[in-house]
Amino acid sequence: MTSAIRATFVCALVGICAVTPALAQGTPERAKVLRAAADALGMGRWSDIGGANTRLPGIDIVNTMELQGSGTSDMGGRQVKTEFHIALGYNPVAARIELTRTPDGGAAQHVIQTVRDTYAWNESEVGAGLVSGKGVATPAMAAVRERLLRVWMLPYGVVKAAYAAGDKTVVSTEAGATVITVPLSGQLAGITLKATLDAKNLISKVEARADNPALANLACTVEYSNYADHAEVLTDVQTPGRIVAKEGGRTVLDMTVKTWETNNPYLVFPVPPNVKAAPASTTSR
Amino acid sequence: MAVSRRVITTAAALCFATAAVFAQNPAPRTGPRTVNAPPKPTGTTPRAADGHPDLTGVWNGLGDNLNGVPNQIANNGIAIESETVARDLHSGQMVTVFPRLNNRPQNNEQAERAAALLRRSGSNRPIYKPEYWDMVKYNDHNANEEDPSNNCMPAGVPRGAIPSYIAQFPNHVMFVYPGQGGLIATQTMYRMIPTDGRKHTPLQELDGTYTGESIAHWDGDTLVVDSWGFNANTWFDQIGGYMHGENMHVIERFRRDGNTLTWTATVEDPDYLLEPWTTTPRVALLNPRPDAMLPESQPCSERDLAHIVTKEHH
């Protein structure tokens, strides 16, 4: 089940951002490639307000995003029709993934999988468990890594992780394509991301490899294509129009994006009290 | 789109004109500002006859109010501390810095989109009850139509943030917030706030207003302004679509250190918020010129909103 979505998005590590981004600029070649990847996505922006009196550098403006799409996802080994509604953020690292799956001849099934920092839980409705009597939040701590990985495997997550990893980020060329290799840390230590850039410096493929055998179930590949600004409020942030995730070469998710709002919309992920009180990794995902 | 660009251009021009008028500004500087981190205080803190810090002055120096344009990003929580280091003030998370590769100014569309992103990238967001999450998002998404401060209405409290002028008297303080004719078209606002120890009028006896009923007291060297009795016709920040109800209660804290004034506000609204929300501290600099004056506010007459054809907004 979650293997399907696992491949969808990008990865996480608590504490990754404690590394000064400037460290990532130690090697000129690496700095050049990372900057090109960030610029291709539209991640770095600056303010001209203030005219000649101000010359602020650009900063990474990607924080919260919300996308909706349709396609298929894996359900018990079968690809079933799926509607996706995903909210995510990088400060804090969090995601809320709503899936409505409709198996052939079956009734639609709706699940909401949420993660923030070291907490993962399932919601019976958006925001469940925060107000007494409004829905049920079920802790799912065992799914923390997998859900965080989805966030970090997005193109923006890869670039953020690459800057944060500093000298540990390696840039290389494989089969004529530029490749960024980033070891994750924190909760995702033991996972390495390998991102392939296309001719426009857009990330076209991200592979998650498990250096630690205990994390082998997190290995996956996600392909991104048809980049454009898919937002209603245009921002010039480039987002993929199609996402295909594979595990062991088998497609577990295929999504066509309808909208992808990138203007840092109001998306919040407060952890319900019962989830905060739940012991780590005691429940299944 | 052409119309939208005209709107942006006009608004930006008016804003800069206003900023220029205000720019009888302090901080002698060589070259353009390359950081927006809060300014460090210098000088001594003057005191009133009663021993409390004297907040009197024109507080428009590279500050927080709408004319302190470089700090619009810092206002929303990202401090660019150097040309390689930026930090989210609320979470402490480092933010990647991208050096500018050339001096080419952005066109209006690029600048507008960048500003919209920059001002929303911080992490300090009020946590509403879940039933309002979609509404807040809708408000911000459609702010061109939904922002209650458009059409020259008052910004209200706490959105007004640091007043451009404060006059401190033994039994009250006077706050003045010049209106904006440009980028943010709002009405001039003033507040006369007693510091004589009086209590609030019971909430149910108040007709809600834009600035509410404010009373103030000193907590050590910090002026604490306690307000309630609001109407629901304002948002409590410039961005975000942060609506509130008539039971909103706001506690502002003003602290002067030398030539700086630091402001925070804590918003309580049990009808809308899951928990109280405190703004990221904002810091304004005192205009040091003894002849510093507030110029006349730009006349506010909203003519552009009806012509905006996209959802893009600042």
Chai-1 contact restraints between the chains, C-beta under 6 A:
chainA,res_idxA,chainB,res_idxB,connection_type,confidence,min_distance_angstrom,max_distance_angstrom,comment,restraint_id
A,C17,B,Q93,contact,1.0,0.0,6.0,A-B,restraint_1
A,C17,B,M94,contact,1.0,0.0,6.0,A-B,restraint_2
A,P21,B,M94,contact,1.0,0.0,6.0,A-B,restraint_3
A,P21,B,T96,contact,1.0,0.0,6.0,A-B,restraint_4
A,A22,B,T84,contact,1.0,0.0,6.0,A-B,restraint_5
A,G44,B,F98,contact,1.0,0.0,6.0,A-B,restraint_6
A,R45,B,A114,contact,1.0,0.0,6.0,A-B,restraint_7
A,R45,B,L117,contact,1.0,0.0,6.0,A-B,restraint_8
A,R45,B,L118,contact,1.0,0.0,6.0,A-B,restraint_9
A,S47,B,L118,contact,1.0,0.0,6.0,A-B,restraint_10
A,D48,B,P105,contact,1.0,0.0,6.0,A-B,restraint_11
A,D48,B,Q106,contact,1.0,0.0,6.0,A-B,restraint_12
A,D48,B,A111,contact,1.0,0.0,6.0,A-B,restraint_13
A,I49,B,V69,contact,1.0,0.0,6.0,A-B,restraint_14
A,G50,B,V69,contact,1.0,0.0,6.0,A-B,restraint_15
A,G50,B,P70,contact,1.0,0.0,6.0,A-B,restraint_16
A,N53,B,P32,contact,1.0,0.0,6.0,A-B,restraint_17
A,T54,B,P32,contact,1.0,0.0,6.0,A-B,restraint_18
A,T54,B,R33,contact,1.0,0.0,6.0,A-B,restraint_19
A,T54,B,P70,contact,1.0,0.0,6.0,A-B,restraint_20
A,R55,B,P32,contact,1.0,0.0,6.0,A-B,restraint_21
A,R55,B,T34,contact,1.0,0.0,6.0,A-B,restraint_22
A,L56,B,I80,contact,1.0,0.0,6.0,A-B,restraint_23
A,P57,B,E83,contact,1.0,0.0,6.0,A-B,restraint_24
A,P57,B,V97,contact,1.0,0.0,6.0,A-B,restraint_25
A,P57,B,P99,contact,1.0,0.0,6.0,A-B,restraint_26
A,P57,B,R100,contact,1.0,0.0,6.0,A-B,restraint_27
A,G58,B,F98,contact,1.0,0.0,6.0,A-B,restraint_28
A,I59,B,A86,contact,1.0,0.0,6.0,A-B,restraint_29
A,I59,B,V95,contact,1.0,0.0,6.0,A-B,restraint_30
A,I59,B,V97,contact,1.0,0.0,6.0,A-B,restraint_31
A,D60,B,V95,contact,1.0,0.0,6.0,A-B,restraint_32
A,D60,B,T96,contact,1.0,0.0,6.0,A-B,restraint_33
A,I61,B,L117,contact,1.0,0.0,6.0,A-B,restraint_34
A,I61,B,L118,contact,1.0,0.0,6.0,A-B,restraint_35
A,I61,B,S121,contact,1.0,0.0,6.0,A-B,restraint_36
A,N63,B,S121,contact,1.0,0.0,6.0,A-B,restraint_37
A,N91,B,D88,contact,1.0,0.0,6.0,A-B,restraint_38
A,N91,B,S91,contact,1.0,0.0,6.0,A-B,restraint_39
A,N91,B,Q93,contact,1.0,0.0,6.0,A-B,restraint_40
A,N91,B,S123,contact,1.0,0.0,6.0,A-B,restraint_41
A,G127,B,P130,contact,1.0,0.0,6.0,A-B,restraint_42
A,L130,B,P130,contact,1.0,0.0,6.0,A-B,restraint_43
A,V131,B,K129,contact,1.0,0.0,6.0,A-B,restraint_44
A,Y163,B,T96,contact,1.0,0.0,6.0,A-B,restraint_45
A,E232,B,K311,contact,1.0,0.0,6.0,A-B,restraint_46
A,V233,B,K311,contact,1.0,0.0,6.0,A-B,restraint_47
A,T235,B,R113,contact,1.0,0.0,6.0,A-B,restraint_48
A,T235,B,L117,contact,1.0,0.0,6.0,A-B,restraint_49
A,D236,B,R113,contact,1.0,0.0,6.0,A-B,restraint_50
A,N263,B,A116,contact,1.0,0.0,6.0,A-B,restraint_51
A,N264,B,R120,contact,1.0,0.0,6.0,A-B,restraint_52
A,N264,B,S121,contact,1.0,0.0,6.0,A-B,restraint_53
A,P265,B,K137,contact,1.0,0.0,6.0,A-B,restraint_54
A,Y266,B,V136,contact,1.0,0.0,6.0,A-B,restraint_55
A,Y266,B,K137,contact,1.0,0.0,6.0,A-B,restraint_56
A,Y266,B,D140,contact,1.0,0.0,6.0,A-B,restraint_57
A,V268,B,R125,contact,1.0,0.0,6.0,A-B,restraint_58
A,V268,B,I127,contact,1.0,0.0,6.0,A-B,restraint_59
A,P270,B,I127,contact,1.0,0.0,6.0,A-B,restraint_60
